[in-house]
Structure formats: C-alpha cells, structure tokens
C-alpha cells in the first residue's frame, strides 16, 4: 500500500477548527491530501451552551496540516451560508485544481425535551446540522462532477441518526435526516463515480460533550439514561499513558474517514457505518 494513498487529491472538511473536523483534516493530510478547511469560528446561538471554536483553533488546524507536509486553504465560513461555501469551493478548486473528498462534519448539539424547546433551539440545530450539510453538498458537488474524477463523500451523522436519543430529539431528527440525504445522494451521484456514506460516531471526546448539561438532564429524567448505553468494547489504548477511555477519541473516527476517502473502500456507497465500539448492539 502507498504511504500516501490520497496524494494528489483535495478534501473539503467542514467544522475543521477542532475536534473531529481537525482530526479528519490532519489525518487526510497525512494520507497525502491537500485540505480546504472551514469553520464558523464564532457563536451560533445562545441555545448552544458549550464554547464554540475560535480563529486560533482554525489556525492550529492549519499548522498541523502544514506540518504533515500538505497545503491548506482555511476560511471562516458558516455552513448555513450557501454563497460563502460556493466561494470557498471555487477558490479551493482554483488553488488546488480539483476536489475529490467532502467530509461534511460540522454540527451542533443542545439538550431539552421536545415540548419544552424554544423555536430558536429547534431551528438552530436543524438549520446547522441538516440544512447546513445540504448546503455543503450543494456547494461542492458540482465541482466534483465537473472534474470527472469521481470521489468520496463522508457525511458525519451520529448514533443519534440511527436510534432514539431522548433529551436531544432535534439533534436526532437532524442526524436521521442526514441518513436520507446520504442514501439518496449515493444513488444520484453514483453515475459520476462519487461514493456517499454516512458514519455514526458515539461519545467522542470533544467540546460538544457537556458533562454538566448531560448530568442535569439525566438527573431530571433518569429514564433517559437507558438510551445512552456504555460501550461494550474497550480496546487496548494506543498510548498506555492514556489508559482505557470511556469516550472515543476523534482520531479513532478519523481512521474510518480516511478509509472511506480512499480507494480501499471503493465498493462501499450508500452505507451507514457505526463508529461506536459496538454500542448500537445493546
């Protein structure tokens, strides 16, 4: 196998300033891809209570991609802004010459029962996670089709896109919506040699995991906790200093993203791939 299987290819990664998005960008760069990295780098809504990424976070992603020996175009873009995404795709194709991979990763989370959420809380999650992902695909797919090189699209859904998650039904609705988007697009884009798959991570150690907010809602409604099972499989840690962790690392998810981006997954399209150490089998 080549040491840089994605050499010569270009990947667009949304939500790239930190967490999963940064891990995906850095891993794809290590595999040889140049990167178009976007993130809002600012507040989305007061209904999202964890700290949002900053310009400095995105700059660190740039540093890490360049340290891997690859080129990167980074820009602060809200995925809810179609025109801004179209512009960054156009600039990326002008700079790098092509677009081969989309990692539609950007997303947000908040907590609350369905009938107690404000309209803003519901609308913000749906608008970012579902509508924003559609806008990413709408902005980027024409460039992939025009280039005629095929490609791979990885839509980052969630275990909440496959099962009930009481306490964040708006998040689950958005992530279930991404499954429908993925499956339809796999058929529509297949004739152009473009593969489309969704991944479904569970409990990834990023700022989106809010122990206080989770603890509060599970304290109020302990029956909800049964829908959030512990992971049955705990692998031996790559770094013995880290021990066996309850949450998965973003790098574990990036391993799967890199596989889906490359040619060794060429027969996989229209699939929902759980990245959850088996938790969905509970």
C-alpha positions as CSV (number, residue, x, y, z in Angstrom):
1,X,0.0,0.0,0.0
2,X,1.3,3.5,-0.8
3,X,2.3,5.5,2.3
4,X,0.2,8.5,0.9
5,X,-2.8,6.9,-0.8
6,X,-4.5,10.2,-1.2
7,X,-1.6,12.0,-2.8
8,X,-2.8,14.5,-5.4
9,X,-6.3,14.6,-4.0
10,X,-8.1,17.5,-2.3
11,X,-10.5,17.3,0.6
12,X,-13.1,19.8,1.9
13,X,-13.6,19.4,5.7
14,X,-16.3,21.4,7.5
15,X,-16.1,22.1,11.2
16,X,-12.4,21.8,10.9
17,X,-11.2,24.1,13.6
18,X,-11.1,21.4,16.4
19,X,-12.5,18.1,17.5
20,X,-13.5,15.6,14.8
21,X,-13.1,18.1,12.0
22,X,-9.5,18.8,12.9
23,X,-8.7,15.1,13.3
24,X,-10.2,14.4,9.9
25,X,-8.3,17.2,8.2
26,X,-5.0,16.2,9.8
27,X,-5.4,12.5,9.0
28,X,-6.4,13.1,5.4
29,X,-3.3,15.4,5.1
30,X,-1.1,12.7,6.5
31,X,-2.5,10.4,3.8
32,X,-1.4,12.9,1.1
33,X,-4.5,15.2,0.5
34,X,-4.5,18.9,0.4
35,X,-7.2,20.4,2.6
36,X,-9.9,23.1,2.3
37,X,-10.8,23.7,5.9
38,X,-13.8,25.7,7.0
39,X,-15.4,26.5,10.4
40,X,-17.6,29.2,11.7
41,X,-15.1,30.2,14.5
42,X,-17.7,32.0,16.5
43,X,-21.1,31.8,18.2
44,X,-24.1,30.1,16.5
45,X,-26.9,30.7,19.0
46,X,-27.3,31.3,22.7
47,X,-29.1,28.0,22.8
48,X,-25.8,26.2,22.3
49,X,-24.1,26.4,25.7
50,X,-20.6,24.9,25.1
51,X,-17.8,27.1,23.9
52,X,-17.6,27.4,20.1
53,X,-14.3,27.2,18.1
54,X,-12.1,30.2,17.6
55,X,-9.9,31.7,14.9
56,X,-7.0,30.4,16.9
57,X,-8.4,26.9,16.8
58,X,-8.6,27.0,13.0
59,X,-5.1,28.4,12.8
60,X,-3.9,25.4,14.8
61,X,-5.5,23.1,12.3
62,X,-3.7,24.9,9.5
63,X,-0.4,24.5,11.4
64,X,-1.0,20.7,11.8
65,X,-2.0,20.2,8.2
66,X,1.1,22.1,7.0
67,X,3.2,20.1,9.5
68,X,2.0,17.0,7.7
69,X,3.5,18.4,4.5
70,X,0.3,19.4,2.8
71,X,-1.2,22.7,1.6
72,X,-4.4,24.1,3.1
73,X,-6.9,26.8,2.4
74,X,-8.7,27.8,5.6
75,X,-11.6,30.1,5.9
76,X,-14.1,31.2,8.5
77,X,-17.4,30.2,6.9
78,X,-20.9,29.4,8.4
79,X,-22.2,26.3,6.6
80,X,-25.6,27.9,6.7
81,X,-24.3,30.4,4.1
82,X,-24.5,28.7,0.7
83,X,-22.9,31.6,-1.2
84,X,-19.9,31.6,1.1
85,X,-19.4,27.9,0.7
86,X,-19.7,28.1,-3.0
87,X,-17.0,30.8,-3.0
88,X,-14.6,28.8,-0.8
89,X,-15.1,25.7,-3.1
90,X,-14.4,27.9,-6.2
91,X,-11.3,29.3,-4.5
92,X,-10.1,25.9,-3.4
93,X,-10.5,24.4,-6.9
94,X,-8.7,27.4,-8.4
95,X,-5.8,26.9,-5.9
96,X,-5.6,23.1,-5.9
97,X,-7.1,22.2,-9.3
98,X,-9.7,19.7,-8.2
99,X,-12.0,18.5,-5.4
100,X,-12.2,14.7,-4.5
101,X,-13.4,14.3,-1.0
102,X,-16.0,16.0,1.1
103,X,-16.2,15.4,4.9
104,X,-19.4,17.1,6.0
105,X,-18.6,17.2,9.6
106,X,-19.9,20.5,11.1
107,X,-22.7,20.2,13.6
108,X,-24.0,21.4,16.9
109,X,-25.9,19.9,19.9
110,X,-28.1,21.1,22.7
111,X,-30.4,19.5,25.3
112,X,-34.1,19.6,26.2
113,X,-37.4,17.8,25.9
114,X,-39.3,18.3,22.6
115,X,-42.2,20.3,24.0
116,X,-40.0,22.5,26.2
117,X,-37.6,23.7,23.5
118,X,-37.8,27.2,22.1
119,X,-38.2,27.6,18.4
120,X,-34.7,29.0,18.2
121,X,-33.2,25.9,19.9
122,X,-35.0,23.6,17.5
123,X,-34.4,25.7,14.4
124,X,-30.7,26.3,15.1
125,X,-29.8,22.6,15.3
126,X,-31.9,21.6,12.3
127,X,-30.5,24.6,10.3
128,X,-26.9,23.8,11.0
129,X,-26.9,20.1,11.1
130,X,-29.3,19.2,8.3
131,X,-29.7,22.4,6.1
132,X,-26.1,23.3,6.5
133,X,-24.9,19.9,5.4
134,X,-27.2,20.1,2.4
135,X,-25.6,23.5,1.6
136,X,-22.2,22.0,1.8
137,X,-23.1,19.3,-0.7
138,X,-24.9,21.8,-2.9
139,X,-21.8,24.0,-3.0
140,X,-19.2,21.2,-3.5
141,X,-20.8,18.5,-5.6
142,X,-20.8,20.5,-8.9
143,X,-17.1,20.9,-8.7
144,X,-16.5,17.2,-8.1
145,X,-18.8,16.2,-11.0
146,X,-17.2,18.7,-13.4
147,X,-13.7,17.5,-12.6
148,X,-14.8,13.9,-13.6
149,X,-12.5,12.2,-11.1
150,X,-15.2,10.6,-9.1
151,X,-14.7,10.9,-5.4
152,X,-15.9,10.1,-1.9
153,X,-18.3,12.0,0.4
154,X,-18.4,11.2,4.1
155,X,-21.4,12.6,5.9
156,X,-20.8,12.7,9.7
157,X,-24.1,11.7,11.3
158,X,-24.2,10.2,14.8
159,X,-25.5,7.1,16.7
160,X,-28.4,9.5,17.2
161,X,-29.1,9.2,13.5
162,X,-30.0,5.6,13.9
163,X,-31.7,5.3,17.3
164,X,-33.8,7.2,19.8
165,X,-32.0,9.7,21.9
166,X,-34.4,11.3,24.4
167,X,-33.3,14.7,25.5
168,X,-32.0,15.8,22.1
169,X,-34.7,14.9,19.6
170,X,-33.9,17.9,17.4
171,X,-30.3,16.6,17.1
172,X,-31.5,13.1,16.4
173,X,-34.0,14.4,13.8
174,X,-31.2,16.3,12.0
175,X,-28.9,13.3,12.1
176,X,-31.7,10.9,10.9
177,X,-32.2,13.4,8.1
178,X,-28.6,13.0,7.1
179,X,-29.1,9.3,6.5
180,X,-31.9,10.0,4.0
181,X,-29.7,12.7,2.3
182,X,-26.7,10.2,2.2
183,X,-28.7,7.4,0.7
184,X,-30.5,9.4,-1.9
185,X,-27.2,11.1,-2.9
186,X,-25.4,7.8,-3.2
187,X,-27.9,6.9,-6.0
188,X,-27.9,10.3,-7.6
189,X,-24.1,10.8,-7.7
190,X,-23.2,7.2,-8.3
191,X,-23.2,7.7,-12.1
192,X,-20.4,10.1,-11.7
193,X,-18.2,7.7,-9.7
194,X,-18.9,9.5,-6.5
195,X,-19.5,7.4,-3.4
196,X,-21.5,8.7,-0.5
197,X,-21.6,7.2,3.0
198,X,-22.6,8.3,6.5
199,X,-20.7,7.5,9.7
200,X,-22.3,7.3,13.1
201,X,-20.0,8.0,16.0
202,X,-20.9,7.7,19.6
203,X,-19.5,9.6,22.6
204,X,-16.5,11.3,21.0
205,X,-14.3,13.3,23.4
206,X,-14.8,16.8,22.0
207,X,-16.2,20.1,23.5
208,X,-19.6,19.0,22.3
209,X,-19.7,16.5,25.2
210,X,-21.0,18.6,28.0
211,X,-20.9,16.5,31.2
212,X,-22.8,19.2,33.2
213,X,-25.6,19.5,30.7
214,X,-25.9,15.8,30.3
215,X,-25.8,15.2,34.0
216,X,-28.5,17.8,34.5
217,X,-30.9,16.2,32.1
218,X,-30.2,12.7,33.2
219,X,-30.6,13.8,36.8
220,X,-34.1,15.2,36.0
221,X,-35.1,12.3,33.8
222,X,-33.1,9.2,34.8
223,X,-35.2,7.0,32.4
224,X,-33.4,8.7,29.5
225,X,-30.1,7.3,30.6
226,X,-31.1,3.8,29.3
227,X,-30.9,5.1,25.8
228,X,-27.2,6.0,26.2
229,X,-25.6,2.6,26.8
230,X,-21.9,2.2,27.9
231,X,-19.5,0.9,25.2
232,X,-19.2,-2.9,25.4
233,X,-15.8,-2.9,23.8
234,X,-12.7,-1.1,25.2
235,X,-9.7,-1.6,23.1
236,X,-6.1,-1.6,24.4
237,X,-5.0,2.1,24.4
238,X,-2.5,3.0,21.7
239,X,-0.8,5.2,24.3
240,X,-0.5,3.3,27.6
241,X,-0.4,6.6,29.5
242,X,-4.0,7.4,28.4
243,X,-5.4,4.2,29.8
244,X,-8.8,2.8,28.7
245,X,-11.1,5.7,27.9
246,X,-14.8,5.9,28.3
247,X,-15.1,8.3,25.3
248,X,-13.7,7.6,21.9
249,X,-11.0,9.9,20.5
250,X,-11.6,12.0,17.3
251,X,-8.6,10.1,15.8
252,X,-10.5,6.8,16.1
253,X,-13.2,8.3,13.9
254,X,-10.6,9.8,11.5
255,X,-9.3,6.3,10.9
256,X,-12.7,5.4,9.4
257,X,-13.0,8.6,7.5
258,X,-9.6,8.1,5.9
259,X,-10.6,4.6,4.8
260,X,-13.8,5.8,3.3
261,X,-12.0,8.6,1.5
262,X,-9.5,6.2,-0.2
263,X,-9.7,3.5,-2.8
264,X,-9.7,0.6,-0.5
265,X,-13.4,1.3,0.3
266,X,-14.3,1.6,-3.4
267,X,-17.2,-0.8,-3.2
268,X,-18.9,1.0,-0.3
269,X,-21.6,3.5,-1.1
270,X,-25.0,4.3,0.5
271,X,-23.9,2.7,3.8
272,X,-24.4,3.7,7.4
273,X,-21.2,2.8,9.3
274,X,-21.4,2.7,13.1
275,X,-18.2,4.0,14.7
276,X,-19.2,3.2,18.3
277,X,-17.3,0.2,19.6
278,X,-20.4,-1.9,19.3
279,X,-22.7,0.2,21.5
280,X,-25.6,0.1,19.0
281,X,-25.9,-3.6,19.6
282,X,-27.2,-3.1,23.1
